[in-house]
Structures are given as C-alpha cells and as structure tokens.
C-alpha cells in the first residue's frame, strides 16, 4: 500500500466522520479530508514540478488553512481550494 493510498483512506475516514456529525474541537473535518485527498494527488504528481502541481500545492495550503479555522474576510477557503484544484486539472488537460 502506497503512502498516497493511505492518505486517501484517511481522507475517506474523515469524510465519514464529518457525515455522521462527529467534530474535533474547531477542526473542519471536510477541509482536512480534502487536504489529505489533494495531498495524495499531489504526491503522485510531484516527480515533475509544473504549473498544475503548483496549483495543487496551493489548494492543499488553502484546505489546511480552512481545516484549522483560519479565515480571511468573507472568503471561503474550501471554495478557493476546490477552485485551485479544478484549475490544476484544467491546466493539465490544456497543456497535455
């Protein structure tokens, strides 16, 4: 079992815990699960650092910031992370 697979399984557990309503202090479990899932995807692409990998790294940072409860005005960091993740996928499709 690879490390990225392990991260994906832990993300799945966090999603299930969030779905049943379990909470841990002020941590957003959905954002933490998204951060682990994006990190697992980033680890698979880390062999060549390109624009797509950099955007995915920024998405991981946004998800981690959202998971620990950091806020910046009225900006939803989960939405920012998802937008960066989708942009990294689009960049991969366009460049490839």
ABEGO torsion letter per residue (X at the ends): XBAAAAAAAAAAAAAAAAAAGBBBEABBAAAAAAAAAAAAAAAAAAABBBAAAAAAAAAAAAAAAAAAGBBBEABBAAAAAAAAAAAAAAAAAAAX
